[in-house]
Amino acid sequence: MKPLHLLLLACLLGACADDPPPRVEPEPARPEAPAIPKPAPSAEDLEPTAEEVPIVEDFEDQAKEEIKPDNLRAQLDALEQEIEQDSK
């Protein structure tokens, strides 16, 4: 046999060894970038605008339709109960 053949045979026999493949370590987890906190809303952001605040005129037409002299007492009682529930 030629020396080249012997070298190839040695390489092939070495490749057929029963050694287990080397263990592959997983990459360590990279820490995530910290989330950028949202700024807290300012007092101006929490204040309702003039358009958002209900006023008497917003409910005037509805009240004219719903409240009549014969059901005035029942409507007042209902409003009082609603206010009591909201205050609890």
Secondary structure, DSSP 8 states (H G I E B T S, - for coil): --HHHHHHHHHHHHHT--------------------------HHHHS--TTTS--HHHHHHHHHHH--GGGHHHHHHHHHHHHHHHH-
